[in-house]
Amino acid sequence: MNFPINFHIGNFEISSHLVFETLSFFIGYRYYSFLRSRQKDLIVDENRIWIIIGAAAGAFIFSRFIGIMENPSLIKENWLLAFGNKSIIGGLLGGLIGVELVKKWIGENHSSGDLFTLPLIVAIGIGRVGCFLAGLSDNTYGVETSLPWGIDLGDGIHRHPTNLYEIGFLVVLYFSLKKIRAEKLKSGAMFKLFMVSYLSFRFLIEFIKPNEFSFLSLSAIQIACIAGLIHYWKVIIFPKQSLYA
């Protein structure tokens, strides 16, 4: 395969990354709507809309903030290009902050994350397909490896296919959470399990990515992951009390 792998319609070339990123938003939201139509939502429609707005605003701001921190050298070279960098971890944590601020503002006390959990996993997985097909241009590739499944993304170097690793992890996580959903979990436990699992995975996989390390040999994403895991410390230390009713 020759990377990047894009779509061609006549003389036009369409970025596969853009296609799959768009699909991830569309399918993720449609899946969320489907799940909400099939189960009782304790949050009224108006409050749910405000929560989605808060999540989107927080995700937009923090995804770009962490994206800039990933490659701080780009700020001097081209700040517009630096602002175009986005990070899923920043989006998740920013979305969490946005939701909590909005819920406090509107006086909503019910947990809102469980309905988003499975759609988020599906959306991230679809987006990672686009990241993989984009090759080196997406900056989510792995470091060089001698393992037999290393992939040449266009520069002659066989690299860890980190996007494929993540897709595999998300598939396992999706079916695992879907299975335990039937257990007597507390409201919000599904989302907490997703966040702890995904933050832990991303912290570890960043060690085989060519990041610009910034503090204590940790990348900006790893530092963000640690902050998120600290937020969920009760889930990690006291899982039974925190998750099960």
N, C-alpha and C positions, 0 to 999 in steps of 0.2 A: 504494500500500500504506500502511496505517496501522499504525505501530509502537507498542508491541510486538505481535508476531504470536504469539498463544498458541493452544492447542488448547481446544476447547469440547466437553464431553460433557454434554448437557442443560443444567442450570443451573451446572455446575461449569466453572471455568476452570483449565487446567493450564499451568504455565509451560513454554514451549518450551525455555527455557534448561535447566531441570531435566530435561526429557525427553531432550534431546540430550546433556547431560552424562552422564546415566545410560547412554544408548546407547553413548557413547564408551568408558566403562569396560567394558561388557559385550562389545561387538564387539572392542575392542582385546585383551581377555584371551582371547576365543575364537580370534581370529586368531593370537595368540601360541601358544596350545595346539596349533592346527592346524600351524603351522610346526614346532614342536618335535617333533610326532609324525611329521613327514616327513623329518627330518634328524637326524643323530647329534649328540647333545649330550654334550660331554665332561665336563659337570658333573653329578654324581649328583643324584638327586631330593631328598634331604635338604638338600644344600647349596643347590640351586636354590630351595627353599622359603625358606631363611634369607635368601638374596639378595633375593627378592621382598619379604620382610618388611622388610629393611633399606631397600630402595628406597622402599617405601610410607611407612615412618616418616620417612625423610629428606625425602621429597616433601611430606608433611603439614606438617612443621615449617617448612621453608624456603619453601614456597609461600605460607604465611600471613605469614611474616616479610617477604618481599619485597612481598607485597600491602599490608601495613601501611605499609612505607616508600614505596610509590607514593602514598599519600594520608595523610601524617602528621597532617594537620589533623583527621582523623576520630578520632584517639586522644582528643583533648580533648572532642569532641562526643559520641561514643559508642564506647567501646573494644570493646564486643561486636560492633558493626557493623564496626569496623576489623578485628577478628580474623576476620570472615567473608570479607574480601577474600582472593582467591587469585591467584597468578601462576604461569603455566605455566613461565616461566623459573626461578622459585624452586623449583618442583617438580622440574624436570629436574636442576638443580644440586644440590638437596638429596638427590634420589634417587641421584645419582652419589656424593655423600659417604657416604650411608648404605650403599650397596653396597660401596664400598671399605673402610669400617670393618668391615662384616660379613665380607667376604672375608679380611681380615687376621686377624680373630678366629677363623674356622673353618679357616684355612690353605688357602684355595682360591686357586690360582695361574692358573687358566684364565680367559680373557676371557669376560665374561658379557653384554656389551651387544649383540652382533650380532642375537641372537634377538629382542630388544626393539625393534629399530630400525623395521622396517616397521609393526608394530602400533602403535608410538607415533605415527608419522606419521598413520596412519589415525584413531587416537583423537583426536589434536589437531584434525584436519580436521573430524571429526564434531562435536566440541565447539564449534568456531568457527561452525558453522551455527547452533547455539543462541545464541551470542553475537550474531550478526548479527540474528536474529529478535527478540532481546530489546531491540534499539534502544538508547536512551540509558541505560537502567537498568543495563546491563552495564559501562559505563565503558571500553569498548574501541573506541570510535568514533574517527573521524579529525577533523581540524580542517576549517574551512570551505574549500571549493574552488569555483572557477568552471568547472572541467572538466565536460564534458557528462555524465559518468557519476556526478557527485556525487549523493548520495541524502539526502533529507529523512527523518530518523529520528524526526520528531515535533515538532521545535521550530522548523520553518520555515527551517532553515539547511541548505543542501546541503553535505554533508560527504564527505570521502574514505571510501569503503567499505573501511576497513582490514581488516576481517574477510574480505571477499571477496578482497582482495589476498593475504591469508595463505593462504586455501584454494587459490587458484591456484598460489601458490608451493609449497605442500605436494604438490599433484598432480604438478607438475614434478619435485620432489625425490624423490617416491615412485618414479616410473618411471625416473628417472635412476639411483637407487641399486639398483633392481631389475635394471637392465641391467648395471651394472658389477659386480654381485654375482658374475657368472660369471667375472670376471677373477681372477687370482691375487693376492688381497688377503691381508694378514696377518689373523690372528684379532683381532677388535676394531676393524678398520679401518672397517667399515660404520657402527658407532656413532659413531666419531670424526668421520667425514665428515658424518653427520647433525648432530651437535652443532655443529661449526664452521659448517655451512651455516645452520642455524636460528638460532644465536646472532648470526651476521652479519646475517641478514635482520631479526631483531627489533631489533637495534641501530639499523639504518637506518630502519625504519618508525616507530620511536618519535618521530622528528623531525616526523612529521605527525599526532601525537596530542596532545591538550591535557593533557599531564602536569603534575604539580607538580614542577618541576625543583628538584633539591636540591644538586648539587655540580658546579661548573664547567659550568653549563648542561646537565648531563646528568641524566636521570631515574634513579631507583633501578634500574629494569630495565636501562637502558643500562650502568650501572656493573656490575651483575651479569653482563651479557653480556661486558663487557671482562674481568672476572675469569675467566669461563669460557674465553674465547679465549686468555688468557694461559696457562691450564692446558694448552691444546692447541697451544702455540706451535710444537712440533716438526712437527705436521701442516701448519701454515701455512707455515713456513720450509723444511722439508725433506719435502714431500709424498711424493716417490717412496720415500725411505728409510723413512718412517714407515708407509706404507700398503701397499706392495707387497712380496710375498715374494720 
